[in-house]
Amino acid sequence: MAKEMNIDEYFRVVRNYVQYYYKRATLYKIWYLGLSVTKLLILAMIPISQTFAQLSDLPWIATGASSLCILLESVIELFRMKEKWVLYRKVGNDLMREERQYVLKAGGYQDGDEEKNFRIFVTNAENIIGEESSTWKQMIQNIKVEKV
């Protein structure tokens, strides 16, 4: 028989989820912005490199730089870095908002007793986490459709 979780234990679980989502959001934000800025710097250097006589005689430099930019853009798109950054940040924010409303007895937690409010909180938190999973599933299906 499964052990029932008390309020404090469940809050720890939710806070762990929030930390997880924020760590993932930060990771994808850093990668997305880092690769995007690198790509832009390389793109900006291509025309500048062609103004130097020594480099303009080496067409492979511009070709290599362009190819590198295509590779960087492909990696960003392949791993859906921007979408993941936004998704993880949204889920973390939603969980924190739900926790604040529960603690402050705001939103849907104004009128119920403590036990009822806790059940509502658990349901809402699980729905938020479940929505993230559904969004992932939809992203994967969209990728499959795009390939066809």
Residue pairs with C-beta under 8 A, 6 or more apart in sequence:
5 13
7 118
10 118
10 121
10 122
10 125
11 99
14 95
14 98
14 99
14 125
15 99
17 91
17 92
17 95
17 125
17 129
18 92
18 95
18 96
18 99
21 88
21 89
21 91
21 92
21 95
21 132
22 88
22 89
22 92
24 84
24 88
25 84
25 85
25 86
25 88
25 89
25 92
28 81
28 82
28 84
28 85
28 88
29 85
29 89
31 79
31 81
32 76
32 81
32 82
32 85
35 72
35 75
35 76
35 81
36 72
36 76
38 72
39 69
39 72
39 73
39 76
42 65
42 68
42 69
42 72
43 65
43 69
45 65
46 62
46 65
46 66
49 55
49 56
49 61
49 62
49 65
50 56
50 62
55 61
76 82
80 139
80 143
83 139
87 132
87 135
87 136
88 132
91 128
91 129
91 131
91 132
94 128
95 125
95 128
95 129
98 121
98 124
98 125
98 128
99 121
99 125
100 106
101 107
101 108
101 109
102 109
102 117
102 118
102 120
102 121
105 117
108 120
108 124
109 117
109 120
109 121
112 120
